[in-house]
């Protein structure tokens, strides 16, 4: 996993701001491509390979990288930095693009490059990238190696990338999906055995078995839709509902114990009719609720409510804690988890993919010591069925819809 904190900091103090002049960039690229060694190294690399200058701008790349960029209509991306070429979600947050934002301080790709230059030898790392591809949020994971390379008097760096996204996806499936399946199957067997014993209430046992079977079916459907969403193949199943109905379904999904830990803030806006995909939206809110439960101490309580933000129907789940920067910057990565046992790791990632790819909304969060952590999903304004809208204040004032 990407390390929680590297020793470098973004910005000018680390020499990360500034780009080569166009004429210098052209000259460096010509020197690089005219060198037999550099062409041989690029052609021999397995996976993506690029050569970057001192300003971390791409000068040359191998066929695999250029073909991948061509498929996304980006061309070679000469002069861009890697995060910009790959459409990293953080590429525009810093003062000078890729490598200069707060989130970049935890970037495994940048850490590898800086280490290779500082120590003058090959450095390896893991790059957990969150990117936007064809308008979809997507997780990409790479094993990255950086090696100093001197060509024609220019201090350059060769970087190679092995895509491990499929491996990470399979690992996540094993950790989350199969674990949930096994737990549900154990529960089904236990209640079935109880039914065989003396004195069991068959109606109570049957109700519990049905609940476990429904949970099992829901997990299978949820994971199937998540895999489809990652591939851009999911079709939204839109129907008319209401914010209140969505929250009613959430309470049923969480059960009595979960509902006690999640305070529903009432609002007159809950009666507003919506046209959306209730199953996908319910999964997003369920993930938000479980994420809040995991962030709270035993006995703590989270809140959920519905509001309108500039005409956009919005659901918010709040817990009283505040995320540290090293967690906030990585929270939507597919492979990121704060738990030492690698945890579930798909809750926040799943809500991001389903909320934005399937529902077409915006999933984000704010986190402060004063207001706690608030995960939200803003749905498109067009999901509101045109009717007379009631006038009601938002349940919580001063909530920002910005996303770190």
C-alpha positions as CSV (number, residue, x, y, z in Angstrom):
1,X,0.0,0.0,0.0
2,X,1.0,3.6,-0.6
3,X,2.8,4.9,2.4
4,X,0.7,7.2,4.7
5,X,3.4,10.0,4.8
6,X,6.5,10.7,2.7
7,X,9.2,13.1,3.8
8,X,8.8,15.5,0.9
9,X,6.4,18.4,0.7
10,X,4.7,19.8,-2.4
11,X,5.7,23.2,-3.9
12,X,8.8,25.2,-4.5
13,X,10.7,24.1,-1.4
14,X,11.1,20.7,-3.0
15,X,11.8,21.9,-6.5
16,X,8.6,20.5,-7.8
17,X,7.2,23.7,-9.3
18,X,8.3,25.0,-12.7
19,X,8.4,23.6,-16.2
20,X,10.9,23.6,-19.0
21,X,10.7,26.3,-21.7
22,X,9.1,25.0,-24.9
23,X,12.4,25.2,-26.8
24,X,14.3,23.4,-24.0
25,X,11.6,20.7,-23.9
26,X,11.8,20.1,-27.7
27,X,15.6,19.9,-27.5
28,X,15.5,17.4,-24.7
29,X,12.9,15.3,-26.4
30,X,15.0,15.3,-29.7
31,X,18.2,14.3,-27.7
32,X,16.2,11.6,-25.9
33,X,14.7,10.0,-29.1
34,X,17.9,10.3,-31.0
35,X,19.8,8.2,-28.4
36,X,20.0,4.5,-29.2
37,X,20.2,3.5,-25.6
38,X,17.0,5.3,-24.6
39,X,15.1,3.9,-27.5
40,X,16.3,0.4,-26.7
41,X,15.4,0.7,-23.0
42,X,11.9,2.0,-23.8
43,X,11.3,-0.8,-26.3
44,X,12.5,-3.5,-23.9
45,X,10.4,-2.3,-21.0
46,X,7.4,-4.5,-20.0
47,X,4.3,-2.4,-19.4
48,X,4.3,1.4,-19.5
49,X,7.6,3.2,-19.8
50,X,8.4,7.0,-20.1
51,X,11.4,9.2,-19.8
52,X,10.9,12.5,-18.0
53,X,13.1,15.6,-17.6
54,X,14.1,17.4,-14.4
55,X,10.7,19.1,-14.3
56,X,9.0,15.6,-14.5
57,X,7.6,16.3,-18.0
58,X,7.3,13.4,-20.4
59,X,9.9,13.5,-23.2
60,X,9.5,10.0,-24.7
61,X,7.4,6.9,-24.1
62,X,7.2,3.3,-25.3
63,X,4.6,1.9,-27.6
64,X,2.3,0.5,-24.9
65,X,2.0,4.0,-23.3
66,X,1.5,5.9,-26.5
67,X,-1.1,3.4,-27.7
68,X,-3.0,3.7,-24.4
69,X,-2.9,7.5,-24.6
70,X,-4.0,7.3,-28.3
71,X,-7.1,5.3,-27.2
72,X,-8.0,8.1,-24.9
73,X,-7.4,10.7,-27.6
74,X,-4.6,12.2,-25.7
75,X,-1.7,11.6,-28.0
76,X,1.8,11.2,-26.6
77,X,1.2,13.9,-24.0
78,X,4.8,15.2,-24.5
79,X,5.4,18.0,-22.0
80,X,2.7,16.8,-19.6
81,X,3.5,15.2,-16.2
82,X,2.4,11.6,-15.6
83,X,-0.5,12.5,-13.3
84,X,-1.8,14.9,-16.0
85,X,-1.4,12.3,-18.8
86,X,-3.3,9.7,-16.7
87,X,-6.0,12.3,-15.7
88,X,-5.3,12.0,-11.9
89,X,-8.1,13.6,-10.0
90,X,-5.6,15.7,-8.0
91,X,-3.7,17.1,-11.1
92,X,-5.3,20.6,-10.9
93,X,-5.2,21.0,-7.1
94,X,-1.7,22.3,-6.7
95,X,0.0,25.6,-7.8
96,X,1.7,23.9,-10.8
97,X,-0.3,20.8,-11.6
98,X,0.9,17.2,-11.0
99,X,3.2,16.8,-8.0
100,X,2.3,20.1,-6.2
101,X,-0.9,19.4,-4.3
102,X,-1.2,18.2,-0.7
103,X,-2.4,14.8,-2.0
104,X,0.8,14.5,-4.0
105,X,2.8,14.2,-0.8
106,X,1.4,10.7,-0.5
107,X,1.8,9.7,-4.2
108,X,3.9,6.5,-4.6
109,X,4.9,7.5,-8.1
110,X,6.3,10.9,-7.1
111,X,8.0,9.3,-4.0
112,X,9.7,6.8,-6.3
113,X,10.9,9.5,-8.7
114,X,12.2,11.8,-5.9
115,X,14.0,8.9,-4.2
116,X,15.7,7.8,-7.4
117,X,17.0,11.3,-8.1
118,X,18.1,11.9,-4.5
119,X,19.9,8.6,-4.1
120,X,21.1,8.2,-7.7
121,X,19.8,4.7,-7.9
122,X,16.7,2.7,-8.9
123,X,13.7,3.2,-6.5
124,X,10.5,1.2,-6.4
125,X,7.0,2.0,-5.1
126,X,3.3,1.5,-5.5
127,X,1.1,4.1,-7.2
128,X,-2.5,4.1,-6.2
129,X,-4.1,6.5,-8.7
130,X,-7.6,7.9,-8.8
131,X,-8.4,9.0,-12.3
132,X,-11.2,10.3,-14.4
133,X,-11.6,8.3,-17.6
134,X,-14.3,9.2,-20.1
135,X,-16.1,11.1,-17.3
136,X,-15.9,8.1,-15.0
137,X,-14.1,7.8,-11.6
138,X,-11.7,4.9,-11.8
139,X,-9.0,3.3,-9.6
140,X,-5.7,2.4,-11.1
141,X,-2.9,0.7,-9.3
142,X,0.7,0.4,-10.6
143,X,4.0,-1.0,-9.4
144,X,6.4,1.8,-10.4
145,X,10.3,1.8,-10.8
146,X,12.3,5.0,-11.3
147,X,15.9,5.0,-12.6
148,X,18.2,7.9,-13.2
149,X,19.3,8.2,-16.8
150,X,22.0,10.5,-18.2
151,X,21.6,11.2,-22.0
152,X,23.6,13.8,-23.9
153,X,24.4,15.7,-20.7
154,X,20.8,15.8,-19.6
155,X,19.8,14.4,-16.2
156,X,16.6,12.4,-17.0
157,X,14.6,9.7,-15.3
158,X,13.3,6.4,-16.8
159,X,10.0,5.3,-15.2
160,X,8.3,2.0,-15.8
161,X,4.8,1.0,-14.6
162,X,3.3,-2.5,-14.2
163,X,-0.6,-2.3,-14.1
164,X,-1.7,-4.3,-11.1
165,X,-5.4,-3.1,-11.2
166,X,-6.8,-6.5,-12.1
167,X,-4.8,-8.0,-9.2
168,X,-6.0,-5.5,-6.8
169,X,-9.6,-5.9,-8.0
170,X,-9.3,-9.7,-7.4
171,X,-7.8,-9.1,-4.0
172,X,-10.6,-6.8,-3.1
173,X,-13.2,-9.3,-4.2
174,X,-11.6,-12.0,-2.0
175,X,-11.4,-9.7,1.0
176,X,-14.9,-8.2,0.8
177,X,-17.3,-10.2,-1.4
178,X,-16.2,-13.7,-0.5
179,X,-15.9,-12.7,3.2
180,X,-19.5,-11.5,3.2
181,X,-20.7,-14.5,1.4
182,X,-19.1,-16.9,3.9
183,X,-20.5,-14.9,6.8
184,X,-24.0,-15.1,5.3
185,X,-23.7,-18.8,4.6
186,X,-22.6,-19.5,8.1
187,X,-25.6,-17.6,9.4
188,X,-28.0,-19.6,7.1
189,X,-26.5,-22.9,8.3
190,X,-26.7,-21.9,12.0
191,X,-30.4,-20.9,11.7
192,X,-31.2,-24.0,9.6
193,X,-29.6,-26.2,12.3
194,X,-31.6,-24.4,15.0
195,X,-34.7,-25.3,13.0
196,X,-33.8,-28.9,13.3
197,X,-33.4,-28.7,17.1
198,X,-36.2,-29.0,19.7
199,X,-38.1,-25.9,20.8
200,X,-37.2,-23.6,17.9
201,X,-39.8,-21.1,16.7
202,X,-40.2,-22.0,13.0
203,X,-41.7,-18.6,12.1
204,X,-38.8,-16.7,13.8
205,X,-36.2,-19.0,12.2
206,X,-37.8,-18.6,8.8
207,X,-37.9,-14.9,9.0
208,X,-34.2,-14.8,9.9
209,X,-33.3,-17.2,7.1
210,X,-35.2,-15.0,4.6
211,X,-33.3,-11.9,5.9
212,X,-30.0,-13.6,5.4
213,X,-31.0,-14.8,2.0
214,X,-32.0,-11.3,1.0
215,X,-28.7,-9.9,2.3
216,X,-26.8,-12.5,0.3
217,X,-28.8,-11.7,-2.9
218,X,-28.2,-8.0,-2.2
219,X,-24.4,-8.5,-1.9
220,X,-24.2,-10.5,-5.1
221,X,-26.2,-7.8,-7.0
222,X,-24.2,-5.0,-5.5
223,X,-20.8,-6.5,-6.4
224,X,-22.0,-7.3,-9.9
225,X,-23.2,-3.8,-10.4
226,X,-19.9,-2.4,-9.1
227,X,-17.9,-4.5,-11.5
228,X,-20.2,-3.4,-14.3
229,X,-19.8,0.2,-13.3
230,X,-16.0,-0.1,-13.3
231,X,-16.2,-1.2,-16.9
232,X,-18.7,1.4,-17.9
233,X,-21.3,-1.3,-18.7
234,X,-23.9,-0.8,-16.0
235,X,-27.4,0.4,-17.0
236,X,-29.2,2.5,-14.4
237,X,-32.6,1.2,-13.3
238,X,-34.5,4.4,-12.9
239,X,-37.9,4.6,-11.2
240,X,-39.9,7.2,-9.3
241,X,-39.4,7.2,-5.5
242,X,-38.9,9.9,-2.8
243,X,-36.1,10.9,-0.5
244,X,-38.2,9.7,2.4
245,X,-38.6,6.2,0.8
246,X,-34.8,6.0,0.2
247,X,-34.2,6.8,3.9
248,X,-36.9,4.3,4.9
249,X,-35.1,1.6,2.9
250,X,-31.8,2.6,4.4
251,X,-33.1,2.0,7.9
252,X,-34.5,-1.4,6.9
253,X,-31.1,-2.3,5.4
254,X,-29.2,-1.3,8.5
255,X,-31.5,-3.1,10.8
256,X,-32.5,-2.1,14.3
257,X,-28.9,-1.9,15.6
258,X,-27.6,0.1,12.7
259,X,-30.6,2.5,12.8
260,X,-30.0,3.2,16.4
261,X,-26.5,4.4,15.5
262,X,-27.7,6.6,12.7
263,X,-30.0,9.5,13.6
264,X,-32.4,10.5,10.8
265,X,-32.8,14.3,10.8
266,X,-36.4,14.9,9.7
267,X,-37.1,17.3,6.8
268,X,-40.2,18.4,4.9
269,X,-38.1,17.9,1.7
270,X,-38.3,14.1,2.2
271,X,-41.6,14.0,0.3
272,X,-40.0,15.3,-2.8
273,X,-40.4,12.8,-5.7
274,X,-37.2,11.6,-7.3
275,X,-36.5,9.6,-10.4
276,X,-33.3,7.7,-9.7
277,X,-31.9,4.2,-9.3
278,X,-33.0,3.2,-5.7
279,X,-30.8,0.2,-5.4
280,X,-27.6,2.0,-6.4
281,X,-28.5,5.0,-4.3
282,X,-29.3,2.8,-1.3
283,X,-25.9,1.1,-1.6
284,X,-24.1,4.4,-1.7
285,X,-25.9,5.5,1.5
286,X,-25.4,2.2,3.2
287,X,-21.6,2.4,2.5
288,X,-21.6,6.0,3.9
289,X,-23.4,4.8,7.0
290,X,-21.1,1.8,7.6
291,X,-18.1,4.1,7.0
292,X,-19.5,6.5,9.7
293,X,-20.0,3.6,12.1
294,X,-16.4,2.4,11.6
295,X,-15.1,5.9,12.3
296,X,-17.0,6.3,15.6
297,X,-16.3,4.9,19.0
298,X,-18.7,2.4,20.4
299,X,-21.9,4.1,21.5
300,X,-21.3,7.0,19.1
301,X,-24.0,8.3,16.8
302,X,-24.0,9.5,13.2
303,X,-26.7,11.6,11.4
304,X,-28.3,11.3,7.9
305,X,-30.5,13.8,6.2
306,X,-31.8,15.0,2.8
307,X,-31.5,18.6,1.5
308,X,-31.4,20.6,-1.7
309,X,-28.1,22.2,-2.7
310,X,-28.7,24.8,-5.5
311,X,-31.6,22.7,-6.7
312,X,-29.7,19.4,-6.5
313,X,-31.1,16.6,-4.3
314,X,-28.5,15.8,-1.8
315,X,-28.1,13.1,0.9
316,X,-25.6,13.7,3.7
317,X,-24.2,11.2,6.3
318,X,-22.3,12.9,9.1
319,X,-20.1,11.5,11.9
320,X,-18.5,13.6,14.7
321,X,-14.9,12.7,13.8
322,X,-12.4,14.5,11.7
323,X,-10.2,12.7,9.2
324,X,-6.4,13.4,9.3
325,X,-4.9,14.6,6.0
326,X,-3.2,11.3,5.2
327,X,-6.6,9.6,5.3
328,X,-8.6,12.3,3.6
329,X,-6.2,12.4,0.6
330,X,-6.5,8.6,0.0
331,X,-10.1,7.8,1.1
332,X,-11.5,7.0,-2.3
333,X,-8.6,4.8,-3.4
334,X,-9.8,1.2,-4.0
335,X,-7.0,-0.4,-2.1
336,X,-6.8,2.1,0.8
337,X,-7.9,1.1,4.3
338,X,-7.2,2.6,7.7
339,X,-7.4,-0.9,9.3
340,X,-4.2,-2.9,10.1
341,X,-5.9,-6.1,8.9
342,X,-6.5,-4.5,5.4
343,X,-10.1,-4.1,6.3
344,X,-12.8,-3.9,3.7
345,X,-11.4,-1.1,1.7
346,X,-14.3,-0.8,-0.8
347,X,-16.9,1.2,1.0
348,X,-15.7,4.7,0.0
349,X,-14.5,3.6,-3.4
350,X,-17.8,1.8,-4.1
351,X,-19.8,4.8,-3.1
352,X,-17.7,7.0,-5.5
353,X,-18.0,4.7,-8.5
354,X,-21.7,3.9,-8.0
355,X,-22.6,7.5,-7.1
356,X,-20.9,9.1,-10.1
357,X,-20.8,6.5,-12.8
358,X,-24.2,4.9,-12.3
359,X,-26.2,7.8,-10.7
360,X,-24.4,10.7,-12.5
361,X,-24.0,12.6,-9.2
362,X,-21.1,13.9,-7.3
363,X,-19.8,12.1,-4.2
364,X,-17.5,14.0,-1.9
365,X,-16.9,14.9,1.7
366,X,-15.9,17.7,4.1
367,X,-14.1,17.1,7.3
368,X,-13.4,19.6,10.1
369,X,-13.2,19.4,13.9
370,X,-16.2,21.7,14.2
371,X,-18.6,20.0,11.8
372,X,-17.2,16.5,11.8
373,X,-16.9,14.4,8.7
374,X,-19.8,14.7,6.2
375,X,-20.0,12.4,3.2
376,X,-22.5,13.5,0.6
377,X,-24.0,12.6,-2.7
378,X,-25.4,15.4,-4.9
379,X,-27.7,14.1,-7.5
380,X,-28.4,15.9,-10.8
381,X,-31.1,18.5,-10.5
382,X,-33.0,16.7,-13.3
383,X,-33.7,13.8,-11.0
384,X,-36.3,15.9,-9.2
385,X,-39.8,15.3,-10.5
386,X,-41.2,18.8,-11.4
387,X,-43.7,19.7,-8.8
388,X,-44.3,22.4,-6.2
389,X,-41.2,22.4,-4.0
390,X,-41.8,23.0,-0.2
391,X,-39.7,25.7,1.4
392,X,-37.6,24.4,4.3
393,X,-34.2,25.2,5.7
394,X,-31.4,22.7,5.3
395,X,-31.1,20.5,8.4
396,X,-27.5,21.6,9.0
397,X,-26.3,25.1,8.2
398,X,-22.9,26.0,6.7
399,X,-22.3,22.7,5.0
400,X,-19.8,23.0,2.1
401,X,-20.1,20.8,-0.9
402,X,-16.4,21.0,-1.7
403,X,-14.4,17.9,-2.1
404,X,-10.8,17.7,-0.8
